[in-house]
Amino acid sequence: MNIKSVLIISLTLLAMSFAPPLAAESSGAKNIPPLQTISAAIKTAFTPTSPVPAKNNLPERIAEEQEALVFTAPPRETPEAAMEIYQPVAAYLSQVIGKKVVYKYPGTWGVYRTEMLQGRYDIVFDGPHFNSYRMEKLNHNILVKIPERHEFAVIVRKDKASFDTVQQMAGRTFCAHAPPNLATLVLLSKFDNPSRQPVIVSTNGWDKIYEGVVSGKCVGGVLPVLNLKKYDHAGLTRIVFKTQAMPNQALSAGPRVSLEDQSKIAQALASPDAAGPTEKLRAAFKVGNSFALASNQEYQGLAEYLRNEWGYY
């Protein structure tokens, strides 16, 4: 018998021992029936003495209590660096649409994926495959983008003459960012046989990926063509595969942002007035002087790169 059961029985016996006969009356008023006494005693014994603690996540509390819109991006930076980059953008968007916009740092990629799939983010800046997915599955519209288009190259060292196609490199080591980085997903999409896959050596930074190939740490690597041109002045590598140009990172807005406000956000982020609020964001991602207006059609189909990533399909 557990403690709770013992307590209930004890309270019941105690209430019955002090309960007067049903027929007795005092000062013309009826006594409280024993069952009500028992019920009152049990209710008192199990009534919480303090309320449930409030949520500690301040941005989430603000979003819920003030019906604010939540702006986020992947956790690619430290919390402090992310706040410096994205908070000015959130403040600017608040002014533009006249509604509270709060920046929320997701903490981890797992949290980012989970909360995005649950529709908890209203305004998001990230890669083209994520934008395409939200457009397809979460009713987002893509508003502005980085003007420069993406091209990725799979490279080997120049003396690795035996590889003519990327498929010949199954089972070989590749320096690459961890999935779901788009460059890595593009590489993996070229290997449709589950038993013949490349070995990803998780490497942070395009420069480190290039260095990993040149040093022999990895047989191959994948990085943007623009970065390859920047690093490979000596011509130490050779391109085995190059993708077609695709749209770059972008910002999308979900169904809790009205179409009118979505239009205001797009125009505001592409205007000269955004130069100050977006300065650190543009510098971090080499946007150039300003963002460019985007359309959903440009990003159609890129969600397929997430097809084999857990949780998306």
C-alpha positions as a printed NumPy array, in Angstrom:
array([[  0.   ,   0.   ,   0.   ],
       [  1.525,   3.38 ,  -0.99 ],
       [  1.749,   6.508,   1.143],
       [ -1.079,   8.26 ,  -0.663],
       [ -3.505,   5.387,   0.012],
       [ -2.545,   5.255,   3.705],
       [ -3.111,   8.988,   4.04 ],
       [ -6.558,   8.826,   2.454],
       [ -7.644,   5.953,   4.737],
       [ -6.31 ,   7.757,   7.818],
       [ -8.169,  10.946,   6.928],
       [-11.344,   8.981,   6.279],
       [-11.227,   7.238,   9.684],
       [-10.423,  10.514,  11.419],
       [-13.353,  12.306,   9.797],
       [-15.75 ,   9.449,  10.656],
       [-14.626,   9.359,  14.298],
       [-15.481,  13.023,  14.772],
       [-18.664,  13.065,  12.661],
       [-21.882,  13.411,  14.765],
       [-24.949,  11.279,  14.105],
       [-26.84 ,  12.186,  10.975],
       [-30.02 ,  13.006,  12.9  ],
       [-28.312,  15.375,  15.378],
       [-28.76 ,  19.109,  15.041],
       [-27.138,  22.018,  16.83 ],
       [-28.676,  25.507,  17.269],
       [-31.252,  24.673,  14.648],
       [-28.682,  24.051,  11.93 ],
       [-27.886,  20.688,  10.37 ],
       [-24.408,  19.251,  10.908],
       [-22.143,  18.746,   7.901],
       [-22.578,  15.194,   6.587],
       [-19.551,  12.923,   7.154],
       [-18.934,  12.431,   3.414],
       [-18.564,  16.184,   2.944],
       [-16.122,  16.279,   5.85 ],
       [-14.094,  13.478,   4.297],
       [-14.124,  15.169,   0.909],
       [-13.026,  18.486,   2.396],
       [-10.207,  16.818,   4.331],
       [ -8.899,  14.973,   1.273],
       [ -9.16 ,  18.084,  -0.893],
       [ -7.219,  20.107,   1.669],
       [ -4.533,  17.438,   1.949],
       [ -3.878,  17.363,  -1.8  ],
       [ -4.325,  21.032,  -2.725],
       [ -1.   ,  22.433,  -4.056],
       [  0.492,  25.044,  -1.781],
       [  2.193,  27.005,  -4.574],
       [  1.43 ,  27.715,  -8.228],
       [  3.25 ,  26.029, -11.132],
       [  6.45 ,  27.951, -11.921],
       [  6.288,  30.28 , -14.921],
       [  8.309,  29.515, -18.036],
       [ 11.917,  30.655, -17.819],
       [ 12.456,  31.105, -21.56 ],
       [ 12.102,  34.876, -21.795],
       [ 11.784,  35.255, -25.596],
       [  9.164,  32.506, -25.706],
       [  7.239,  34.047, -22.799],
       [  7.313,  37.44 , -24.493],
       [  6.118,  35.884, -27.755],
       [  3.211,  34.138, -26.03 ],
       [  2.168,  36.873, -23.613],
       [  2.445,  39.781, -26.023],
       [  1.559,  37.796, -29.139],
       [  4.941,  38.769, -30.605],
       [  6.308,  37.318, -33.813],
       [  9.398,  35.113, -33.449],
       [ 12.417,  35.716, -35.682],
       [ 15.227,  33.15 , -35.758],
       [ 18.141,  31.66 , -37.694],
       [ 20.229,  28.471, -37.32 ],
       [ 22.617,  28.304, -34.341],
       [ 25.721,  28.916, -36.417],
       [ 27.086,  31.522, -34.028],
       [ 27.49 ,  31.805, -30.275],
       [ 24.432,  33.234, -28.466],
       [ 26.257,  36.544, -27.957],
       [ 27.334,  36.855, -31.602],
       [ 23.883,  35.841, -32.814],
       [ 22.231,  38.512, -30.666],
       [ 24.517,  41.169, -32.155],
       [ 23.687,  40.049, -35.689],
       [ 19.959,  39.393, -35.484],
       [ 18.559,  41.589, -32.704],
       [ 18.912,  44.828, -34.734],
       [ 16.979,  43.158, -37.559],
       [ 14.176,  42.138, -35.168],
       [ 13.975,  45.7  , -33.803],
       [ 13.863,  47.095, -37.348],
       [ 11.077,  44.734, -38.392],
       [  9.098,  45.701, -35.277],
       [  9.201,  49.323, -36.455],
       [  8.34 ,  48.413, -40.027],
       [  5.141,  46.472, -39.281],
       [  4.186,  48.053, -35.951],
       [  4.129,  44.698, -34.165],
       [  6.545,  43.197, -31.66 ],
       [  9.182,  40.96 , -33.292],
       [ 11.549,  39.093, -30.95 ],
       [ 14.745,  37.287, -31.896],
       [ 14.995,  33.763, -30.445],
       [ 18.282,  31.869, -30.387],
       [ 17.501,  28.148, -30.934],
       [ 20.506,  26.791, -29.025],
       [ 21.076,  23.593, -31.029],
       [ 20.348,  22.28 , -34.505],
       [ 18.008,  19.698, -32.974],
       [ 15.914,  22.374, -31.27 ],
       [ 16.007,  24.466, -34.43 ],
       [ 14.644,  21.606, -36.535],
       [ 11.985,  20.612, -33.99 ],
       [ 10.61 ,  24.098, -33.391],
       [ 10.683,  24.935, -37.083],
       [  8.737,  21.778, -37.962],
       [  6.195,  22.642, -35.238],
       [  5.609,  26.032, -36.834],
       [  6.93 ,  28.035, -33.872],
       [  9.026,  30.394, -35.99 ],
       [  7.368,  33.238, -37.875],
       [ 10.329,  34.852, -39.638],
       [ 13.409,  32.773, -40.502],
       [ 16.734,  33.455, -42.215],
       [ 18.596,  30.341, -43.42 ],
       [ 19.589,  28.178, -46.388],
       [ 17.627,  27.759, -49.633],
       [ 16.672,  24.124, -48.906],
       [ 15.077,  25.143, -45.592],
       [ 13.227,  28.006, -47.243],
       [ 11.949,  25.648, -49.911],
       [ 10.794,  23.183, -47.248],
       [  8.894,  25.807, -45.248],
       [  7.279,  27.053, -48.432],
       [  6.191,  23.495, -49.274],
       [  5.168,  22.261, -45.83 ],
       [  4.608,  25.229, -43.493],
       [  2.902,  27.801, -45.714],
       [  5.816,  30.261, -45.641],
       [  6.528,  32.818, -48.341],
       [ 10.104,  33.685, -49.298],
       [ 10.605,  37.438, -49.105],
       [ 14.238,  38.455, -49.639],
       [ 17.471,  36.676, -50.509],
       [ 21.224,  37.109, -50.808],
       [ 21.611,  38.254, -54.44 ],
       [ 24.657,  36.077, -55.267],
       [ 23.672,  32.607, -56.446],
       [ 25.113,  29.383, -55.   ],
       [ 27.443,  27.078, -56.948],
       [ 29.199,  24.199, -55.211],
       [ 32.283,  22.297, -56.366],
       [ 33.474,  18.837, -55.37 ],
       [ 37.263,  18.945, -55.434],
       [ 40.273,  16.632, -55.152],
       [ 43.958,  17.385, -55.067],
       [ 45.387,  17.845, -58.551],
       [ 47.571,  14.75 , -58.29 ],
       [ 44.517,  12.528, -57.682],
       [ 44.078,  11.747, -61.366],
       [ 42.043,   8.551, -60.959],
       [ 38.744,  10.29 , -60.188],
       [ 36.753,  11.477, -63.186],
       [ 33.29 ,  11.492, -61.601],
       [ 32.053,  12.053, -58.066],
       [ 30.396,   8.61 , -58.048],
       [ 33.845,   7.005, -58.309],
       [ 34.587,   8.466, -54.868],
       [ 32.183,   6.259, -52.907],
       [ 33.813,   5.173, -49.674],
       [ 36.389,   7.983, -49.834],
       [ 36.816,  10.636, -47.155],
       [ 35.339,  14.087, -47.731],
       [ 36.021,  17.199, -45.693],
       [ 32.613,  18.876, -45.403],
       [ 30.329,  20.646, -43.002],
       [ 28.028,  18.346, -41.061],
       [ 24.542,  17.856, -42.534],
       [ 22.126,  19.547, -42.994],
       [ 24.572,  21.973, -44.608],
       [ 23.446,  22.349, -48.209],
       [ 26.858,  21.696, -49.782],
       [ 27.11 ,  18.383, -47.942],
       [ 23.551,  17.396, -48.842],
       [ 24.282,  18.184, -52.49 ],
       [ 27.313,  15.886, -52.311],
       [ 25.352,  13.071, -50.65 ],
       [ 22.576,  13.354, -53.232],
       [ 25.025,  12.111, -55.884],
       [ 25.269,   8.712, -54.145],
       [ 21.943,   6.879, -54.444],
       [ 23.258,   3.481, -53.283],
       [ 23.046,   3.322, -49.439],
       [ 25.929,   0.836, -49.334],
       [ 28.223,   3.059, -51.386],
       [ 28.437,   6.402, -49.603],
       [ 31.291,   8.839, -49.006],
       [ 32.759,   9.187, -45.513],
       [ 32.077,  12.694, -44.19 ],
       [ 34.863,  14.178, -42.071],
       [ 33.022,  16.975, -40.247],
       [ 34.965,  20.189, -40.852],
       [ 33.963,  23.714, -39.839],
       [ 34.83 ,  26.48 , -42.271],
       [ 35.226,  26.547, -46.051],
       [ 38.91 ,  27.408, -45.654],
       [ 39.429,  24.371, -43.412],
       [ 37.707,  22.161, -45.976],
       [ 40.061,  23.394, -48.701],
       [ 43.08 ,  22.924, -46.445],
       [ 41.915,  19.42 , -45.562],
       [ 41.953,  18.389, -49.216],
       [ 45.293,  20.026, -50.029],
       [ 46.973,  18.531, -46.942],
       [ 45.703,  15.034, -47.729],
       [ 43.53 ,  14.808, -44.614],
       [ 40.606,  14.076, -46.936],
       [ 40.507,  12.744, -50.48 ],
       [ 37.756,  15.157, -51.481],
       [ 35.911,  18.232, -50.311],
       [ 32.863,  20.297, -51.2  ],
       [ 32.669,  24.077, -51.009],
       [ 31.241,  27.081, -52.882],
       [ 32.946,  27.886, -56.178],
       [ 33.538,  31.488, -55.075],
       [ 35.415,  30.29 , -51.992],
       [ 37.458,  27.853, -54.073],
       [ 38.578,  30.689, -56.376],
       [ 39.565,  32.7  , -53.323],
       [ 41.716,  29.932, -51.799],
       [ 43.173,  28.081, -54.773],
       [ 45.451,  30.711, -56.301],
       [ 48.195,  28.124, -56.789],
       [ 45.92 ,  25.712, -58.634],
       [ 46.485,  22.829, -56.242],
       [ 43.029,  21.26 , -56.698],
       [ 40.839,  19.967, -59.476],
       [ 37.032,  20.127, -59.779],
       [ 35.375,  16.717, -60.181],
       [ 31.795,  17.972, -60.074],
       [ 30.119,  21.373, -60.088],
       [ 26.445,  22.077, -59.408],
       [ 24.193,  24.323, -61.415],
       [ 23.676,  27.764, -59.891],
       [ 20.931,  27.836, -57.293],
       [ 19.395,  30.585, -55.144],
       [ 21.207,  31.613, -51.991],
       [ 20.158,  31.99 , -48.362],
       [ 16.877,  33.804, -47.843],
       [ 14.33 ,  35.051, -45.314],
       [ 10.807,  33.644, -45.19 ],
       [  7.675,  34.532, -43.224],
       [  4.91 ,  32.205, -42.057],
       [  1.112,  32.353, -41.8  ],
       [  1.012,  34.362, -38.539],
       [  2.547,  37.239, -40.491],
       [ -0.194,  38.803, -42.616],
       [  0.375,  39.138, -46.352],
       [  0.338,  42.906, -45.931],
       [  3.08 ,  42.711, -43.293],
       [  5.058,  40.243, -45.407],
       [  5.075,  42.779, -48.219],
       [  6.193,  45.526, -45.834],
       [  9.032,  43.333, -44.532],
       [ 10.252,  42.448, -48.031],
       [ 10.276,  46.06 , -49.2  ],
       [ 11.899,  47.271, -45.986],
       [ 14.752,  44.736, -46.033],
       [ 15.541,  45.531, -49.676],
       [ 15.474,  49.301, -49.099],
       [ 18.386,  51.632, -48.23 ],
       [ 16.812,  52.16 , -44.775],
       [ 17.855,  48.601, -43.865],
       [ 21.561,  49.363, -44.246],
       [ 22.114,  50.06 , -40.541],
       [ 19.932,  47.333, -38.974],
       [ 21.227,  44.649, -41.363],
       [ 24.882,  45.73 , -41.402],
       [ 26.237,  42.9  , -39.259],
       [ 24.008,  40.298, -40.908],
       [ 25.163,  41.361, -44.374],
       [ 28.781,  41.349, -43.302],
       [ 28.512,  37.883, -41.736],
       [ 27.057,  36.311, -44.878],
       [ 28.645,  38.529, -47.564],
       [ 25.278,  39.789, -48.738],
       [ 26.623,  42.922, -50.411],
       [ 24.988,  46.322, -50.207],
       [ 21.459,  45.007, -49.722],
       [ 19.146,  42.039, -49.886],
       [ 17.182,  41.385, -53.074],
       [ 13.5  ,  40.631, -53.392],
       [ 12.774,  36.896, -53.77 ],
       [  9.945,  34.694, -55.023],
       [  8.708,  31.254, -54.033],
       [  9.176,  29.943, -57.571],
       [ 12.971,  30.391, -57.399],
       [ 13.194,  27.952, -54.469],
       [ 10.836,  25.297, -55.788],
       [ 12.198,  21.751, -55.436],
       [ 15.226,  22.493, -53.246],
       [ 13.505,  20.877, -50.253],
       [ 14.352,  17.527, -51.855],
       [ 17.862,  17.831, -50.448],
       [ 16.276,  17.305, -47.005],
       [ 14.501,  14.124, -48.107],
       [ 16.908,  11.801, -46.279],
       [ 17.388,  14.026, -43.244],
       [ 15.613,  12.775, -40.113],
       [ 12.335,  14.435, -39.203],
       [ 11.548,  16.385, -42.37 ],
       [  9.625,  13.803, -44.426]])
